[in-house]
Amino acid sequence: MRKTVAALRDLPAAFGAKAAGARAERVRRSPQFDGKVFRNAAPRLPMTAASMRTIFREMFFGEHRELRKPGGAVPLVAAAPVESADGLHLTWYGHASALVELDGARVLLDPVWSDRVSPAAFAGPRRLHEPPVPLSGLGRIDAVVISHDHYDHLDLATVRALVASSSAPFLVPLGVGAHLERWRVPADRIIELDWHEEATVAGVRFVATPAQHFSGRGITNDDTLWTSWALLGPEHRVFYSGDTGYFDGFAAIGEAHGPFDAALIQIGAYAPQWPDIHMTPEEGVAAGIDVRAKLLVPVHWATFQLAMHPWGEPADRVWREAKAADLPIAIPRPGERIDATEPPPVDGWWQALS
């Protein structure tokens, strides 16, 4: 009962806040803002009533719904933090949450540690596996990077915990700073960027690069920006796609900021009904090639059921496509720390659960 009351108390805050004052002025000046909402470089395909009916029917009444969940416990790696002074190490915690150890800096991407991705702690898509380690077990964090404000990428409880446990700044797209301010993140820990803008934190250049997606935490959408990110260290470079459809902007990112030593790229939650806002696994491989990645690490799968495809299908398809394209790939278990310069061979660990 106490948890339900607390969840109801947090519900208004979970929706975030609208940009005001200087933040709103920066939004209005953005080339991506049309006076009412942010826009993709190419118009997003409209969702028709027929598509909505198909989604509802398939999501709740489609055949083989049991295949959308793992057939057993997802193997987790609960390792103690190892703080390396150099090199490039990556730890994927499930869905889009990952730690990038880049030339001595420790960067947390889209951290979500809550049980559900929803404004309400008692409803919405629930985890298919626990976080491999608690937030308190991550060690030092130098920066937190947010790609956009959807609930599976920006989580109120996780943000509050990080504010209390670290002094790391939050690098976010335009408009998202208003959510953080409402959640009492100190203003000097919020770095808000438009596409192609950058900031340097802990010796790493963070460049907000384009993506093709949408945003929103309530009834209205697209009044905050969405981004991919280029993390440019003194010796190594990492690309993070955030959520995005496949578009020609990837080649421009690769030309401007590549080659990348590793690219963490979204491959899950795709469907024919929304082809231009989430990539298929094959498109994820194409994006990795476009940005000139030396290693592909697929993310945005395994943790939450957000589409109708089978649970393990994204990993199967991206592995097959990467081999065909001769693009090196690593598919770690959640919590498994890998050296991106000497990645472990793919062993198909998920196939026993598919």
Secondary structure, 3 states (H helix, E strand, C coil): CHHHHHHHHHHHHHCCCCCCHHHHHHHHHCCCECCCCECCCCCCCCCCHHHHHHHHHHHHHCCCHHHHCCCCCCCCCCCCCCCCCCCEEEEEEECCEEEEEECCEEEEECCCCCCECCCCCCCCCECCCCCCCCHHHCCCCCEEECCCCCCCCCCHHHHHHHHHHCCCCEEEECCHHHHHHHCCCCHHHEEEECCCCEEEECCEEEEEECCCCCCCCCCCCCCCCCCEEEEECCCCEEEECCCCCCCCHHHHHHHHHCCECEEEEECCCCCCCCCCCCCCHHHHHHHHHHCCECCEEEECCCCCCCCCCCCCHHHHHHHHHHHHHCCCECCCCCCCEEECCCCCCCCCHHHHHC
